[in-house]
Amino acid sequence: MPRPVRPRPPSASEQLRQLLGEPWPFPGRPPAHDLSTWTVSDDWPADVPVTEAEIDVFERWFGDLFDELFGSHS
C-alpha cells in the first residue's frame, strides 16, 4: 500500500510572498545609500545604568560565547 503524500511545508521565500503579497526579493534595484549625507551622533550618558536582570539575560544567552572569549569562570 503506498504511503500518503504529505504536502511540503512552504519555504521561507514562499512564506514571505504570502505575508507581503509580493515576491521576495523585491524586483528592481535596491535604493542607493549616499553615506556622505549620514550623520552619526552620540547622545548617550557617560554611564549607562544596567539592571541585574539585564546582566542575567546576557549571561544566559551569550554565556558560552563569553566563556570562549574571556575564559570560563566556574
C-alpha positions in Angstrom: 0.0 0.0 0.0 1.6 3.3 -1.0 2.3 5.9 1.6 0.1 9.0 1.6 1.9 12.0 0.3 2.3 14.8 2.8 2.3 18.3 1.4 5.7 20.0 1.7 5.8 23.0 4.1 6.2 26.3 2.4 9.8 27.6 2.0 10.9 30.9 3.7 10.6 32.7 0.3 7.1 31.3 -0.2 6.1 32.4 3.4 7.4 35.9 2.7 5.4 36.1 -0.5 2.3 35.1 1.4 2.9 37.6 4.1 4.0 40.5 1.9 1.8 39.8 -1.1 4.8 40.3 -3.3 7.7 38.1 -4.4 10.9 38.2 -2.4 13.4 39.6 -3.2 11.6 42.6 -4.4 12.0 43.3 -8.1 14.3 46.2 -9.2 17.4 47.7 -7.9 17.9 48.5 -4.2 17.9 52.2 -3.2 21.3 53.8 -3.3 22.6 54.9 0.0 24.8 58.0 -0.1 26.8 57.6 3.1 28.3 61.1 2.8 24.9 62.5 3.9 24.7 60.4 7.0 25.2 61.9 10.4 26.3 60.0 13.5 25.7 61.4 16.9 26.2 60.1 20.4 23.8 61.4 23.0 24.2 58.5 25.4 25.1 59.4 29.0 28.7 58.7 30.2 27.4 55.9 32.4 24.5 53.7 31.2 22.6 52.0 34.0 22.2 48.3 33.7 20.0 46.1 35.9 20.9 42.7 37.4 18.0 41.2 35.2 19.7 42.6 32.1 23.0 41.1 33.1 21.3 37.8 33.7 19.8 37.8 30.3 23.1 38.5 28.6 24.8 35.8 30.6 22.1 33.3 29.8 22.1 34.0 26.0 25.8 34.7 25.5 27.4 32.7 28.3 29.1 30.2 26.1 30.4 32.9 23.8 31.7 34.9 26.9 33.4 31.8 28.3 35.1 31.2 24.9 36.3 34.8 24.6 37.2 35.5 28.2 37.7 32.1 29.7 35.4 30.1 31.9 34.7 31.3 35.4 33.3 28.2 37.1 
